[in-house]
Amino acid sequence: MEIRKVIRTLGFLIALLAVWQSLAILEVYPEYIFPSPLGVLQTLARGFQNGRFVIGIASSMQRILIGFGISAILGVAFGLALGRQRWLNDTLGALVLGLQTLPSICWLPIALLWFGLSETAILFVVVMGALLAITTATEAGVKNTPPLYLRAARNLGARGWKLYALVILPAALPSILTGMKLGWSFAWRSLMAAELLYVSLGLGQLLTMGRELNDMSQVIAVMIVIIAIGLLVDRAVFAPLESRVRERWGLNS
Amino acid sequence: MKLEIRNVGKTFQSKSGAITAIDTATLNVRAGEFVCLLGPSGCGKSTLLNLIAGLDKPTRGEILMDGKPIGNTGTDRVMIFQSAALFPWLSVFDNVKFGLNMIGVPKPERQVIARRYLAMVHLAEFENAFVHELSGGMRQRVAIARALALDPAVLLMDEPFGALDAQTRDLLHGELQTIWQATCKTILFVTHNVREAVVLGDRVVVFSARPARIKREWTVDLPRPRQIESYAVVDLARDIMQTLKDDVLVSQRDNDAQRLSELEMQMIGDDVL
């Protein structure tokens, strides 16, 4: 069954590439509008060889790591507080819920006014992209802590911060991870959008440059890189982490 | 340590009105005594255990330990739940050490104590295992070790073997008796299984259907270790069963029983902090 699925998926992708390549060979559209897959591959290789893509990836990754790191720390802290304090939940909780409907790129104008055309402005947008998702997921995890764990912990003498750090937080971990996964993909999207609008080194800038030079193959090559990084982080970092935690927490059965 | 339960009653307030879980209960437990609380499901005996543990407050009456009223939860009274309630993010070893960490026992000492009780429940070689790798019986053993590690005077057991298969349960009955004799703990053991109560208890206290009242009690002076299939156990169990029968019927008609146990969980979850 598994093998059949793999063959079907691979077959589809190969067929798609074949159609794309033959359309390009037949020159149905001009090269600058419709590059061939081989052309895109060459651009990709060249981009990595002359280091432009490497620098772009490195600066985008640096931004997302810092931005996502800040949101993860703040989001978990906010979520813990919102999940356990009813008065916070009724006040700030309502605000978080409202702000969450705002696409995070909409924070860019504020960020530009506050921080000017700077790294900080981009970072702000990235942080806002992931923060609310992580906050809400942590809050949900805390609220859904099985009462049995709380009773057992209290019964074994757990009080105050130890109860938070050693019982409530780990009990909420599966939910927190889900929030982080979602938050990461939001942050990645926000970052790309912000980099498109505010030109400095990064993958977004490479996309803009491709457009300005009428170099469609660069545009597509950079899009492929963006997709690949998104997929890689999801599959290589979050998916294994999530499945391990779910198994250990006994949530798989 | 002597445990006195004096005219204790508990009424839960819910949106659809008040539910009285315990009408009134008075019970004296000697130090080192093994008392089984027996009654139909949902009759309020678990509520009584929660009150003794300090996880909830009685509406009426008082609970004393050596003459002093019990306060909140305390590690002198540790509860063992039906579904082991181990922490899945911790290894078996760390689970057993959890309570010791909470009350501030120094690290090297924690390890020694945890190893001692893991050995007592025959799980020494599983200290690095995680909860999802253990069978139901092994989980209960870890829960017992985790409770014993705190060296409580009173062990409160809330149908701890209710979800296990018959063979595992028999095995654990034997082990629990050995542990009890070795540690001299006072044990309050809630069950709705009559034979289990007779096998384990020095005394079997029978509760009526909800709202719980203590209906009768039996002293069990059969020699230990007792076997669940021995004639003496079966005979006494049949005796008690007859008394219980009418009440079980009442309880089965009572739709509120399920709601009560849900309510208990909710309330305790709500005001745990």
Interface residues (C-beta under 8 A of the other chain):
Chain A: R84 P147 L148 Y149 L150 R151 A152 A153 R154 N155 L156 G157 A158 R159 K162 L163 L166 V167 P170 A171 L173 E247 R248 W249 G250
Chain B: A53 L55 T73 G74 T75 V78 M79 F81 S83 A85 F87 P88 W89 F98 G99 N101 M102 I103 F130 V131 H132 R146 A147 L150 M265 Q266 I268 G269 V272 L273
